[in-house]
Amino acid sequence: MALLMTLCASLEAQNTLNAYIKDSETKEALTGATALLLNTSNGVSADINGFVILSNIPDGKQAVQFSFLGYEEKSGAYFPLSDTLVIYLNGEGDELDEIVVSSTRSSRTIKDIPTRIEFIAGEELDEKANMKPGDIRMVLSESTGIQTQQTSATSANSSIRIQGLDGRYTQILKDGFPLFSGYSGGLGLLQTPPLDLKQIEVVKGSASTLYGGGAIAGLVNLISKTPTKERELRFLINGTSAKGLDVNGYYGKQFNKMGVTLFTSYNSNAAYDPAGIDLTAIPKFERYTINPKLFFNLTKKTTLMLGLNTGIEKRIGGDLHYIAGKGDSIHSYFERNNTQRISTQFNLEHKFGKCSHLTLKNSYNSFNRLVQTPGYEFNGTQNATFTEFNYANHGEKTEWIAGLNLWTDNFTEKKLDSIPLRNYDQTTFGAFIQNTVKAAKWLNIESGLRVDYVINYEPVILPRVSLLFKINPKLTSRLGGAGYKAPTIFTEESERIQYRNVLPIDKTNILEKSYGANWDFNYRTSLFDEKVSLSVNQLFFCHS
């Protein structure tokens, strides 16, 4: 009888907690969130309405922890209590907010942007930099939906394909500046060491409203590090069994109103033939790079950035005997690429209050490249400029950005044979406006309009609408896309044949237009008491 009375008293001492667990911003139920009585194994998961019933809680003040994947945990002492609680969890967006995604030019977090964008940063970028410190091919090739297409078996030239489209439909930017287009496109990936990069941003789908022609499949924006108050000094020395050597150095420091970053690198590889067939699997090359930048805080609201990018490279692949200086009538094949690059960056920004700012940016890029194969040579210089003036206003529910662009692109070929010169001169004037609005808790809309005029071609009008549907906290969907591309001789096909017999651009050509759509679904959940996370992403892309 005493044992029975003790058991009854114990049962009467058990309490129950009823609670709804919701997102603090959207107030939506967090299905699968957990409530756990601290220091015990007593826990329960929320149903489809975010509702939990946590039973068998002893008398007295007990601590309960509420958690959900992607949200900050919340703990508290809630007993004795008889009413149903509503627990709001904050998303871990507070940490993501510190990562500024500049390609969309929005103040929104990634989860609230209708444009499909991904970024590579932090440990992942450091890991790939340690594994492949000489270039960024590995970083990009391991990202979903991106292929690095090699266009030469001997020189290893590569281009980027997003969603399977030809590399000429992808823009490569450095801090928002188009420094790797046209003639340099096939070597841009190979000549960019990752040590001075803070992150890489990838937009999948057309970004032509903000970035003009060429961003039909998407764009890759390489974001450089900026100086911080704490000095950053890094060196990376790497040697490989494939006879490669990389020596990279980075320095960054903010001094009161002025900051500086400096990146230098030496990258080289001896001719490497692991198969023993006397042909290079990795070409012989030697490259020197130096990129200094200065940052000025002119006033509390005005900043100025000045940058310089320089690089010299000699690259040769083909027959090992020829490369070693022992070529003859049998051992005679080679492919040589000698390049020199110099480019400048200028960015002036003035803020008006907390929500709006004006930006003026300019870049100049000169790229000279010599391509040689037996009995053939292609030698030319591309000079390009980019100027943009834009105004942005970032409201809590609505954002606006509008601007004017001017591109100039001139290519001059050295006359070497009877093939007509492939010289060209393109000037493009552009104007754009884009609006992002939070129409409802479940719908964000991004709409834009760009008008470009490429001299000698007809004007191009590009409307664009992207939609973000927040179906529930675990499932989202995005929809949008459109773009155009001016005619060019610099394509993957031309790279493969080293521009041999490629004819100049016909003045009667028309602009290549693209009308397409991106539609993706993203699902994220946790399994086994949040010990395993599951993400499913499906993208549909239509292009014409």
C-alpha positions as CSV (number, residue, x, y, z in Angstrom):
1,M,0.0,0.0,0.0
2,A,2.9,2.4,0.8
3,L,4.4,1.7,-2.5
4,L,1.1,2.4,-4.4
5,M,0.7,5.7,-2.5
6,T,4.3,6.8,-3.4
7,L,3.6,5.9,-7.1
8,C,0.4,8.0,-7.1
9,A,2.1,11.0,-5.6
10,S,4.9,10.7,-8.2
11,L,2.4,10.7,-11.0
12,E,0.6,13.7,-9.6
13,A,3.9,15.5,-9.6
14,Q,4.3,15.2,-13.4
15,N,3.4,18.3,-15.5
16,T,2.7,19.0,-19.1
17,L,3.8,21.9,-21.3
18,N,1.8,22.9,-24.4
19,A,3.4,25.3,-26.9
20,Y,3.3,26.6,-30.5
21,I,6.8,27.1,-32.0
22,K,6.9,29.8,-34.7
23,D,9.2,31.9,-36.9
24,S,9.7,35.2,-35.1
25,E,9.6,37.1,-38.4
26,T,6.9,35.4,-40.5
27,K,4.9,34.0,-37.5
28,E,4.7,30.7,-39.5
29,A,4.6,27.4,-37.7
30,L,7.9,25.5,-37.6
31,T,7.0,22.0,-38.3
32,G,9.5,19.5,-36.9
33,A,10.9,21.9,-34.3
34,T,11.8,20.3,-31.0
35,A,11.1,21.0,-27.3
36,L,13.6,19.3,-24.9
37,L,13.6,19.2,-21.1
38,L,17.2,20.1,-20.4
39,N,19.6,17.6,-18.9
40,T,17.1,14.8,-19.8
41,S,16.2,12.7,-22.9
42,N,12.6,13.9,-22.6
43,G,11.8,15.7,-25.9
44,V,9.2,16.0,-28.6
45,S,8.8,17.3,-32.1
46,A,6.2,19.8,-33.3
47,D,3.4,18.7,-35.6
48,I,2.4,20.4,-38.8
49,N,0.9,23.4,-36.9
50,G,4.1,23.8,-34.8
51,F,2.4,22.4,-31.7
52,V,4.2,20.4,-29.1
53,I,3.0,18.6,-25.9
54,L,5.9,17.9,-23.6
55,S,4.8,15.6,-20.8
56,N,6.3,14.0,-17.7
57,I,7.8,17.2,-16.4
58,P,8.6,17.2,-12.6
59,D,7.4,19.9,-10.2
60,G,9.4,23.0,-9.7
61,K,11.2,25.4,-12.1
62,Q,12.3,23.3,-15.0
63,A,14.3,24.5,-18.1
64,V,13.1,23.7,-21.6
65,Q,15.1,24.2,-24.8
66,F,13.3,25.0,-28.1
67,S,15.2,24.5,-31.3
68,F,14.9,24.1,-35.1
69,L,17.5,23.7,-37.9
70,G,18.6,27.1,-39.1
71,Y,17.2,28.9,-36.1
72,E,18.8,30.1,-32.8
73,E,17.9,27.9,-29.8
74,K,15.8,29.4,-27.0
75,S,15.9,28.1,-23.5
76,G,14.0,29.2,-20.4
77,A,12.4,28.2,-17.1
78,Y,8.6,27.9,-17.7
79,F,7.1,26.1,-14.6
80,P,4.7,25.9,-13.0
81,L,2.5,27.0,-16.0
82,S,-1.0,26.2,-17.1
83,D,-1.5,28.2,-20.3
84,T,-0.3,27.3,-23.8
85,L,2.8,29.1,-24.8
86,V,3.8,30.7,-28.1
87,I,7.6,30.4,-28.7
88,Y,9.2,32.5,-31.4
89,L,12.6,31.4,-32.7
90,N,14.9,33.8,-34.5
91,G,16.5,32.6,-37.8
92,E,20.2,32.4,-37.9
93,G,20.0,35.2,-40.5
94,D,21.8,37.5,-38.0
95,E,25.0,35.7,-38.9
96,L,24.2,35.7,-42.6
97,D,23.4,39.4,-42.6
98,E,27.2,39.9,-42.0
99,I,27.8,38.3,-45.4
100,V,27.0,41.0,-47.9
101,V,25.8,39.5,-51.2
102,S,26.7,42.4,-53.5
103,S,25.7,40.8,-56.8
104,T,22.0,41.4,-56.3
105,R,22.6,45.0,-55.0
106,S,20.0,44.3,-52.3
107,S,20.0,44.7,-48.6
108,R,17.8,41.6,-48.2
109,T,19.1,38.2,-46.9
110,I,19.5,35.4,-49.4
111,K,16.4,33.7,-48.2
112,D,14.3,36.8,-49.1
113,I,15.8,37.5,-52.6
114,P,13.7,36.4,-55.6
115,T,16.9,36.0,-57.7
116,R,18.4,32.6,-57.4
117,I,21.9,33.2,-55.9
118,E,24.5,31.0,-54.1
119,F,27.8,31.9,-52.5
120,I,31.0,30.1,-51.7
121,A,32.8,31.5,-48.7
122,G,34.4,30.7,-45.3
123,E,35.8,27.2,-44.7
124,E,34.8,25.9,-48.1
125,L,36.7,28.6,-50.0
126,D,39.7,28.2,-47.7
127,E,39.6,24.4,-48.2
128,K,39.6,24.7,-52.0
129,A,42.3,27.4,-51.9
130,N,44.6,25.0,-50.0
131,M,43.8,22.2,-52.5
132,K,44.1,24.3,-55.7
133,P,45.8,27.6,-54.8
134,G,46.7,28.5,-58.4
135,D,43.2,29.0,-59.9
136,I,39.5,28.8,-59.1
137,R,38.4,25.9,-61.4
138,M,38.0,23.5,-58.5
139,V,36.0,26.0,-56.4
140,L,33.5,26.4,-59.2
141,S,33.4,22.9,-60.7
142,E,32.2,21.4,-57.4
143,S,29.2,23.8,-57.2
144,T,25.8,22.4,-58.3
145,G,24.8,23.4,-61.8
146,I,28.2,24.7,-62.8
147,Q,30.6,23.1,-65.3
148,T,34.1,24.2,-66.1
149,Q,34.5,23.2,-69.7
150,Q,38.1,22.7,-70.9
151,T,38.5,24.2,-74.4
152,S,42.0,23.1,-75.1
153,A,43.6,19.7,-74.4
154,T,47.1,21.2,-74.4
155,S,46.9,24.6,-72.8
156,A,44.0,23.6,-70.4
157,N,42.0,26.8,-71.2
158,S,38.6,26.6,-69.6
159,S,35.2,28.4,-69.6
160,I,32.2,28.4,-67.2
161,R,28.9,26.8,-68.2
162,I,25.9,27.5,-66.0
163,Q,22.8,25.3,-66.6
164,G,24.5,23.7,-69.6
165,L,24.7,26.8,-71.7
166,D,27.8,27.8,-73.7
167,G,30.4,29.8,-71.7
168,R,29.8,33.0,-73.7
169,Y,26.4,33.3,-71.9
170,T,28.0,33.6,-68.5
171,Q,29.5,36.8,-67.2
172,I,32.6,36.7,-65.0
173,L,33.0,39.7,-62.7
174,K,35.6,40.9,-60.2
175,D,34.0,43.0,-57.5
176,G,31.2,43.8,-59.9
177,F,33.5,44.9,-62.7
178,P,33.6,43.0,-66.0
179,L,37.3,42.3,-66.2
180,F,37.2,38.7,-67.7
181,S,35.1,39.0,-70.8
182,G,35.9,38.6,-74.5
183,Y,39.4,37.6,-75.5
184,S,40.4,36.8,-71.9
185,G,37.4,34.6,-71.2
186,G,39.2,31.3,-71.9
187,L,42.0,32.1,-69.4
188,G,40.0,34.0,-66.7
189,L,39.5,30.9,-64.5
190,L,43.2,29.9,-64.8
191,Q,44.6,33.3,-63.9
192,T,42.6,33.9,-60.7
193,P,44.2,32.5,-57.5
194,P,41.6,32.4,-54.7
195,L,43.7,33.5,-51.7
196,D,42.5,37.2,-51.8
197,L,38.9,36.3,-52.3
198,K,36.3,36.7,-49.5
199,Q,33.6,34.9,-51.3
200,I,32.3,33.9,-54.7
201,E,28.7,34.7,-55.7
202,V,26.9,32.8,-58.4
203,V,23.7,34.0,-59.9
204,K,21.9,31.1,-61.8
205,G,19.6,32.5,-64.5
206,S,19.6,35.8,-66.3
207,A,20.9,38.9,-64.5
208,S,20.7,41.2,-67.5
209,T,18.7,43.9,-65.8
210,L,21.6,44.9,-63.6
211,Y,24.6,43.6,-65.7
212,G,23.5,43.9,-69.4
213,G,24.3,41.6,-72.3
214,G,26.1,38.3,-71.7
215,A,24.5,37.4,-68.3
216,I,21.9,35.1,-70.0
217,A,22.8,31.9,-68.2
218,G,24.0,33.7,-65.1
219,L,27.1,35.3,-63.7
220,V,30.0,34.6,-61.3
221,N,31.1,37.5,-59.2
222,L,34.5,37.2,-57.5
223,I,34.5,39.3,-54.3
224,S,37.8,40.4,-53.0
225,K,38.7,40.8,-49.3
226,T,38.6,44.3,-47.8
227,P,40.8,45.7,-45.1
228,T,39.9,45.2,-41.4
229,K,41.2,46.9,-38.3
230,E,43.0,43.8,-37.3
231,R,45.9,43.1,-39.7
232,E,45.6,40.1,-41.9
233,L,48.8,38.6,-43.3
234,R,48.7,35.2,-45.0
235,F,51.2,33.2,-47.1
236,L,50.5,30.0,-49.0
237,I,53.3,27.9,-50.4
238,N,52.2,24.8,-52.3
239,G,54.1,22.2,-54.2
240,T,52.6,19.2,-56.1
241,S,53.7,15.9,-57.3
242,A,52.7,17.1,-60.8
243,K,55.6,19.5,-60.7
244,G,53.6,22.6,-59.7
245,L,54.6,25.4,-57.4
246,D,52.4,28.2,-55.9
247,V,53.6,31.0,-53.8
248,N,50.8,33.4,-52.8
249,G,50.7,36.3,-50.3
250,Y,48.0,38.6,-49.0
251,Y,48.1,41.6,-46.7
252,G,45.2,43.8,-45.5
253,K,44.9,46.5,-42.8
254,Q,42.6,49.4,-42.1
255,F,44.4,52.6,-40.8
256,N,41.9,55.1,-39.5
257,K,40.5,56.7,-42.7
258,M,42.7,54.7,-45.1
259,G,42.9,51.0,-45.8
260,V,45.1,48.8,-48.0
261,T,45.1,45.3,-49.4
262,L,47.9,43.7,-51.4
263,F,47.9,40.4,-53.1
264,T,50.8,38.9,-54.9
265,S,51.4,35.5,-56.4
266,Y,53.8,33.3,-58.4
267,N,52.3,30.2,-60.0
268,S,54.1,27.8,-62.2
269,N,54.1,24.2,-63.4
270,A,56.6,22.2,-65.4
271,A,55.3,20.2,-68.4
272,Y,53.7,17.1,-67.0
273,D,52.9,13.8,-68.8
274,P,51.8,11.1,-66.4
275,A,50.6,8.8,-69.2
276,G,54.1,8.7,-70.8
277,I,52.8,9.6,-74.3
278,D,55.0,12.6,-74.8
279,L,52.1,15.0,-74.7
280,T,51.3,17.3,-71.8
281,A,48.4,16.6,-69.5
282,I,49.4,19.8,-67.6
283,P,51.1,22.5,-69.7
284,K,54.2,24.3,-68.7
285,F,53.4,27.8,-67.4
286,E,54.8,30.6,-65.3
287,R,52.6,33.5,-64.0
288,Y,53.2,36.6,-61.9
289,T,50.2,38.5,-60.4
290,I,50.1,41.7,-58.2
291,N,46.8,43.3,-57.1
292,P,47.1,46.4,-54.8
293,K,44.0,48.3,-53.6
294,L,43.5,51.5,-51.6
295,F,40.4,52.3,-49.6
296,F,39.6,55.9,-48.3
297,N,36.9,57.0,-45.9
298,L,36.7,60.6,-47.3
299,T,33.9,61.5,-44.9
300,K,31.5,59.6,-42.7
301,K,29.2,59.1,-45.7
302,T,31.7,59.0,-48.6
303,T,34.1,56.2,-49.5
304,L,36.5,55.7,-52.3
305,M,38.2,52.5,-53.6
306,L,41.1,52.5,-56.1
307,G,42.4,49.1,-57.4
308,L,44.9,47.8,-59.9
309,N,45.1,44.2,-61.3
310,T,48.2,43.1,-63.2
311,G,49.3,39.8,-64.5
312,I,51.9,38.3,-66.9
313,E,51.8,34.6,-68.0
314,K,53.7,32.4,-70.4
315,R,51.9,29.0,-71.1
316,I,52.9,26.2,-73.5
317,G,51.5,22.7,-74.0
318,G,52.0,20.0,-76.5
319,D,54.9,17.7,-77.3
320,L,57.4,17.3,-74.5
321,H,60.4,17.1,-76.8
322,Y,59.4,20.4,-78.4
323,I,58.8,22.1,-75.1
324,A,62.3,20.9,-73.9
325,G,63.9,22.5,-77.0
326,K,64.4,19.2,-78.8
327,G,61.7,19.5,-81.4
328,D,62.0,18.0,-84.9
329,S,59.7,17.0,-87.8
330,I,58.1,14.3,-85.6
331,H,58.0,16.2,-82.3
332,S,56.6,19.5,-83.5
333,Y,53.2,20.1,-82.0
334,F,52.7,22.9,-79.5
335,E,50.2,25.5,-78.3
336,R,51.5,28.7,-76.8
337,N,49.6,31.4,-74.9
338,N,51.4,34.5,-73.7
339,T,49.3,37.1,-72.0
340,Q,49.7,40.5,-70.3
341,R,46.8,42.1,-68.3
342,I,46.4,45.4,-66.6
343,S,43.1,46.7,-65.3
344,T,42.0,49.5,-63.0
345,Q,39.1,49.8,-60.6
346,F,37.4,53.0,-59.3
347,N,34.4,53.0,-56.9
348,L,33.0,56.2,-55.3
349,E,30.0,55.8,-53.0
350,H,28.1,58.5,-51.0
351,K,25.3,57.6,-48.6
352,F,22.2,59.7,-47.9
353,G,21.0,58.7,-44.5
354,K,20.7,55.0,-43.7
355,C,18.6,53.8,-46.7
356,S,20.0,55.3,-49.9
357,H,23.3,55.9,-51.7
358,L,24.8,57.0,-55.0
359,T,27.6,55.0,-56.6
360,L,30.0,55.9,-59.4
361,K,32.3,53.2,-60.7
362,N,34.7,52.8,-63.6
363,S,37.2,50.2,-64.8
364,Y,39.7,50.0,-67.6
365,N,41.0,46.7,-68.9
366,S,43.8,46.0,-71.3
367,F,44.5,42.4,-72.3
368,N,47.1,41.3,-74.8
369,R,47.3,37.7,-75.9
370,L,49.5,35.7,-78.3
371,V,48.3,32.3,-79.5
372,Q,50.7,30.1,-81.5
373,T,50.4,26.7,-83.0
374,P,52.6,25.2,-85.7
375,G,52.4,27.4,-88.8
376,Y,49.7,29.7,-87.2
377,E,49.7,32.7,-85.0
378,F,46.9,34.9,-83.6
379,N,47.9,38.1,-81.8
380,G,45.6,40.8,-80.5
381,T,44.8,43.3,-77.8
382,Q,41.4,44.0,-76.2
383,N,40.9,47.4,-74.5
384,A,37.6,47.8,-72.7
385,T,36.0,50.3,-70.3
386,F,33.0,50.1,-68.0
387,T,31.3,53.1,-66.4
388,E,28.2,53.0,-64.2
389,F,26.3,55.6,-62.2
390,N,23.5,54.3,-60.0
391,Y,21.2,55.3,-57.1
392,A,19.7,52.8,-54.6
393,N,17.1,53.1,-51.9
394,H,16.6,50.3,-49.5
395,G,13.3,50.4,-47.6
396,E,12.0,47.8,-45.2
397,K,9.4,46.5,-47.7
398,T,10.5,48.1,-51.0
399,E,13.9,48.5,-52.6
400,W,14.7,50.6,-55.7
401,I,17.9,50.7,-57.8
402,A,18.3,52.7,-61.0
403,G,21.3,53.6,-63.1
404,L,23.1,54.4,-66.3
405,N,25.9,52.3,-68.0
406,L,28.5,52.9,-70.7
407,W,30.6,50.0,-72.1
408,T,33.3,50.3,-74.7
409,D,35.0,47.3,-76.2
410,N,37.8,47.5,-78.8
411,F,39.7,44.6,-80.2
412,T,42.7,45.1,-82.5
413,E,44.5,42.2,-84.2
414,K,48.0,42.2,-85.5
415,K,48.1,41.5,-89.2
416,L,49.9,38.2,-89.8
417,D,48.3,36.4,-92.7
418,S,45.7,36.7,-95.5
419,I,42.7,36.2,-93.2
420,P,40.7,39.4,-92.8
421,L,41.4,41.2,-89.6
422,R,38.9,40.4,-86.8
423,N,39.0,43.9,-85.4
424,Y,35.8,45.3,-83.9
425,D,34.6,48.2,-81.9
426,Q,31.5,48.1,-79.7
427,T,29.9,50.8,-77.7
428,T,26.9,50.2,-75.5
429,F,24.7,52.7,-73.7
430,G,22.4,51.3,-71.1
431,A,19.7,52.4,-68.5
432,F,18.0,50.2,-65.9
433,I,15.6,50.2,-63.0
434,Q,14.8,47.4,-60.6
435,N,12.3,47.1,-57.8
436,T,12.1,44.5,-55.0
437,V,9.0,44.4,-52.9
438,K,7.8,42.2,-50.1
439,A,4.2,41.8,-51.3
440,A,3.1,39.4,-48.7
441,K,4.6,37.0,-46.1
442,W,4.6,34.3,-48.7
443,L,5.6,36.4,-51.8
444,N,8.5,38.6,-52.7
445,I,8.6,40.2,-56.2
446,E,11.6,41.5,-58.1
447,S,10.8,43.4,-61.3
448,G,13.1,45.3,-63.6
449,L,13.5,46.9,-67.0
450,R,16.7,47.5,-69.0
451,V,17.1,49.4,-72.2
452,D,20.4,49.0,-74.1
453,Y,21.6,50.5,-77.3
454,V,24.6,48.8,-79.0
455,I,25.9,51.0,-81.7
456,N,25.2,49.5,-85.2
457,Y,22.5,47.3,-83.7
458,E,18.9,47.9,-82.7
459,P,17.9,48.9,-79.2
460,V,17.1,46.1,-76.8
461,I,14.3,46.3,-74.2
462,L,14.6,43.7,-71.4
463,P,11.7,43.4,-69.0
464,R,12.2,41.0,-66.1
465,V,10.1,39.6,-63.2
466,S,11.3,37.2,-60.6
467,L,9.1,35.7,-57.9
468,L,9.9,34.1,-54.6
469,F,7.2,31.9,-53.1
470,K,7.5,30.9,-49.4
471,I,5.2,27.9,-49.5
472,N,6.1,27.0,-45.9
473,P,9.2,27.3,-43.7
474,K,10.7,24.3,-45.4
475,L,9.7,24.8,-49.0
476,T,10.4,27.8,-51.3
477,S,10.2,28.3,-55.0
478,R,11.7,31.0,-57.4
479,L,10.7,31.9,-61.0
480,G,12.3,34.4,-63.5
481,G,14.8,35.2,-66.4
482,A,15.6,37.0,-69.8
483,G,18.7,38.4,-71.6
484,Y,20.6,39.1,-74.8
485,K,24.1,38.7,-76.3
486,A,26.0,40.9,-78.8
487,P,27.8,39.0,-81.6
488,T,31.4,38.1,-80.8
489,I,34.2,35.9,-82.2
490,F,35.3,34.9,-78.7
491,T,33.4,31.6,-78.1
492,E,34.3,28.1,-76.9
493,E,34.3,26.9,-80.5
494,S,36.8,29.6,-81.5
495,E,39.0,28.8,-78.5
496,R,39.1,25.1,-79.5
497,I,40.6,26.0,-83.0
498,Q,42.7,28.9,-81.7
499,Y,40.7,31.3,-83.9
500,R,42.1,29.7,-87.0
501,N,39.9,30.7,-90.1
502,V,37.4,32.5,-87.8
503,L,35.9,35.3,-89.9
504,P,35.2,38.8,-88.5
505,I,31.8,39.9,-87.2
506,D,29.4,40.6,-90.1
507,K,28.0,44.1,-89.7
508,T,24.6,42.7,-90.9
509,N,24.4,40.4,-87.8
510,I,21.6,41.0,-85.3
511,L,21.8,40.7,-81.5
512,E,21.3,37.3,-80.2
513,K,18.3,37.5,-77.8
514,S,17.3,35.1,-75.1
515,Y,13.9,34.6,-73.6
516,G,13.9,32.0,-70.9
517,A,12.7,31.1,-67.4
518,N,14.1,29.6,-64.3
519,W,11.9,27.7,-61.9
520,D,13.3,26.1,-58.8
521,F,12.1,24.3,-55.7
522,N,14.1,24.2,-52.5
523,Y,13.1,21.9,-49.6
524,R,15.0,21.7,-46.3
525,T,14.2,19.6,-43.2
526,S,15.9,17.8,-40.4
527,L,15.9,14.1,-39.5
528,F,16.7,12.0,-36.4
529,D,16.2,14.7,-33.8
530,E,18.1,17.3,-35.9
531,K,21.2,15.1,-36.1
532,V,20.9,15.0,-39.9
533,S,19.8,17.8,-42.3
534,L,18.2,17.0,-45.7
535,S,18.2,19.6,-48.5
536,V,16.6,19.0,-51.9
537,N,16.9,21.5,-54.8
538,Q,15.4,21.1,-58.2
539,L,16.0,23.7,-61.0
540,F,14.1,23.8,-64.3
541,F,15.6,26.1,-67.0
542,C,14.1,26.9,-70.4
543,H,16.1,28.9,-73.0
544,S,15.3,30.0,-76.5
